[in-house]
Amino acid sequence: MAAKRFALLSLALAAGVAAASDDWSSLAPAEKRALAPLSGQWRQLDDGERQKWRGVVDRFDKLTPDEQSRVQGRMRNWSSLSPSDRARALEQYRALRTIPPERREALHDKWQEYQQLSPEERAKARKKAKQKKDRP
């Protein structure tokens, strides 16, 4: 009986240590600096997401200040998405990875053209694309 209690207590302590190591306060200062845009949602991220973002830290200090700013902007955008929007974004990313490189490059070029449009022209383009999509 005592051995069983000891085993349960050990498991509980191990789980507590694992949970604490995933807490924001347990991150190193360099990790906190790089991952600052995610600080408010760190506890809500699953282990896989935390590991992925911690992997960014390894490369972060090697980036230029502009690149660091861009990466952190992407973190802010990502953290502002709802879980369903994140799932949809991941699906789209995975789908794009399967497209042949030349087609992917053409899509990138079209996206760049779209980015150059005025807000009014973008709205018209979105409306036109939606109408085209909704046609049987």
C-alpha positions as CSV (number, residue, x, y, z in Angstrom):
1,M,0.0,0.0,0.0
2,A,2.8,2.4,0.9
3,A,4.6,1.5,-2.3
4,K,1.4,2.3,-4.3
5,R,1.1,5.7,-2.6
6,F,4.7,6.4,-3.2
7,A,4.3,5.6,-6.9
8,L,1.3,7.8,-7.3
9,L,3.0,10.6,-5.4
10,S,6.1,10.3,-7.7
11,L,3.9,10.4,-10.8
12,A,2.1,13.5,-9.5
13,L,5.4,15.2,-8.8
14,A,6.8,14.3,-12.2
15,A,3.6,15.6,-13.9
16,G,3.9,18.8,-11.9
17,V,7.6,19.3,-12.9
18,A,6.7,18.6,-16.5
19,A,3.9,21.2,-16.3
20,A,6.1,23.7,-14.6
21,S,8.8,23.3,-17.2
22,D,6.2,24.3,-19.9
23,D,5.3,27.4,-17.9
24,W,6.4,30.8,-19.3
25,S,8.4,31.6,-16.1
26,S,10.6,28.5,-16.7
27,L,11.8,29.8,-20.1
28,A,15.3,31.2,-20.4
29,P,15.6,35.0,-20.9
30,A,16.6,34.5,-24.5
31,E,13.6,32.3,-25.1
32,K,11.3,34.9,-23.5
33,R,12.7,37.7,-25.6
34,A,12.3,35.8,-28.8
35,L,8.9,34.4,-28.0
36,A,7.5,37.5,-26.3
37,P,4.5,37.8,-28.7
38,L,3.3,34.4,-27.5
39,S,3.7,35.1,-23.7
40,G,0.0,35.7,-23.2
41,Q,-1.0,32.4,-24.8
42,W,1.9,30.2,-23.9
43,R,-0.1,28.1,-21.4
44,Q,-2.8,27.5,-24.1
45,L,-0.4,26.1,-26.6
46,D,0.0,22.3,-26.8
47,D,3.4,20.7,-26.2
48,G,4.0,20.3,-30.0
49,E,3.4,24.0,-30.6
50,R,5.6,25.0,-27.7
51,Q,8.4,22.8,-29.0
52,K,8.0,24.2,-32.5
53,W,8.2,27.8,-31.2
54,R,11.1,27.0,-29.0
55,G,12.9,25.7,-32.1
56,V,12.6,29.2,-33.5
57,V,14.7,30.5,-30.6
58,D,17.7,28.6,-31.8
59,R,17.8,30.6,-35.1
60,F,16.4,33.9,-33.7
61,D,19.6,35.5,-32.6
62,K,21.2,34.8,-35.9
63,L,18.6,36.8,-37.7
64,T,18.9,40.5,-38.6
65,P,16.8,42.9,-36.5
66,D,14.4,43.3,-39.5
67,E,14.0,39.5,-39.8
68,Q,13.5,39.2,-36.0
69,S,10.8,41.8,-36.2
70,R,9.1,40.0,-39.1
71,V,9.2,36.6,-37.2
72,Q,7.7,38.2,-34.1
73,G,5.0,39.9,-36.2
74,R,4.1,36.5,-37.6
75,M,4.0,35.1,-34.0
76,R,1.6,37.9,-33.1
77,N,-0.6,37.2,-36.1
78,W,-0.5,33.4,-35.3
79,S,-1.4,34.0,-31.6
80,S,-4.3,36.2,-32.5
81,L,-5.9,33.4,-34.6
82,S,-8.7,31.3,-33.2
83,P,-8.0,27.5,-32.9
84,S,-10.2,26.9,-35.9
85,D,-8.4,29.6,-38.0
86,R,-5.1,28.1,-37.0
87,A,-6.2,24.6,-38.1
88,R,-7.4,26.0,-41.4
89,A,-4.1,27.9,-41.9
90,L,-2.1,24.7,-41.2
91,E,-4.3,22.8,-43.7
92,Q,-3.7,25.5,-46.4
93,Y,0.0,25.5,-45.6
94,R,0.3,21.7,-46.0
95,A,-1.8,21.8,-49.2
96,L,0.6,24.5,-50.7
97,R,3.6,22.3,-49.8
98,T,2.3,19.6,-52.2
99,I,2.0,22.0,-55.2
100,P,4.8,21.8,-57.7
101,P,7.4,24.6,-57.3
102,E,6.6,26.3,-60.5
103,R,2.9,26.5,-59.7
104,R,3.8,27.7,-56.2
105,E,5.9,30.4,-57.7
106,A,3.0,31.5,-59.9
107,L,0.7,31.7,-56.9
108,H,3.3,33.7,-55.0
109,D,3.5,36.2,-57.9
110,K,-0.3,36.5,-58.0
111,W,-0.3,37.1,-54.2
112,Q,2.3,39.9,-54.7
113,E,0.2,41.5,-57.4
114,Y,-2.8,41.3,-55.0
115,Q,-0.8,43.0,-52.2
116,Q,-0.1,45.9,-54.6
117,L,-3.8,46.6,-55.1
118,S,-5.6,49.4,-53.3
119,P,-8.1,48.3,-50.5
120,E,-11.0,49.0,-52.9
121,E,-9.5,46.9,-55.7
122,R,-8.8,44.1,-53.2
123,A,-12.4,44.2,-52.1
124,K,-13.6,43.9,-55.7
125,A,-11.1,41.1,-56.4
126,R,-12.4,39.2,-53.3
127,K,-16.0,39.7,-54.3
128,K,-15.3,38.5,-57.9
129,A,-13.4,35.4,-56.6
130,K,-16.3,34.6,-54.2
131,Q,-18.9,34.9,-57.0
132,K,-16.7,32.7,-59.2
133,K,-16.4,30.1,-56.4
134,D,-20.2,30.1,-55.7
135,R,-21.1,29.4,-59.3
136,P,-22.2,25.8,-59.9
